[in-house]
Amino acid sequence: MLANYDLSGKRALVTGGAGGIGRGTVRAYLRCGASVAINDLPGSPKLAEVVAELTDEGHHVVAAPGDVGDPDDAPRMVSDAIDALGGLDYLVNNAGTPGTKAPIPPADFERQDEDFWNLLLNVNLIGPYRCTKAAAAALRESGGAIVNTASISAFGMGGSSSPYCATKAGLVVLTKEWARALAPDVRVNAIAPGAVDSDWMCRFPGLEESNSWTIPLDRIGTPTDYGEAILFLSAGAGYVTGQTLNVDGGLTT
């Protein structure tokens, strides 16, 4: 059973919202009556398709193209989204990149070079900072909430690369820092997804066989599963801040 909140009049911005966890989150907000700005990279055909599809279904959505990895484009995108929505109640810092189509072993330092590090740090760690900074005033005004998409890789569970794990660990720490920085007006939490059944750029061998990942709930998590957790931490959980919720079907147990 899906959670149900009355979010009529509420406004959300979901970065990386045109696919995967982001799209699941967008649908969770829309199901509850919120208006949503959907971010994806400029020129993304997927963004145009998703906005058209959801508009045809009768939802109030706006496109918010922009690159969170760009120090000028990210705040511009957030400002445009806030203007289009008439304010902001929820920010979901979900956009991120693995920077690779296949996992890179920790010992492969050659593939994890300076350029690779800079890409992941810029998008996965500084990107959420840029968006949070740009949205802070609007969120304070509404008494809103932020949810960051971290990863179980932040806790030594492995991931697409060591730099990826490091950026997600950093985001867990920043979740606590921003919870203090924006209190008491804005709550800040994060989810740490496990395996995701989506079009994520990096593919993991054996992902389709959940038993090989020893997932107690015996299935891969869907975008809907993760969107529901983000919905709970933003629209509900009124006395929860600075926390990272593992959403992984029990994988980390």
PyMOL commands that set and color helices and strands:
alter all, ss='L'
color gray80, all
select helices_A, chain A and resi 20-31+45-56+73-85+114-142+152-155+162-182+210-213+223-235
alter helices_A, ss='H'
color red, helices_A
select strands_A, chain A and resi 11-14+35-40+61-65+90-93+145-149+187-193+244-247
alter strands_A, ss='S'
color yellow, strands_A
deselect
rebuild
show_as cartoon
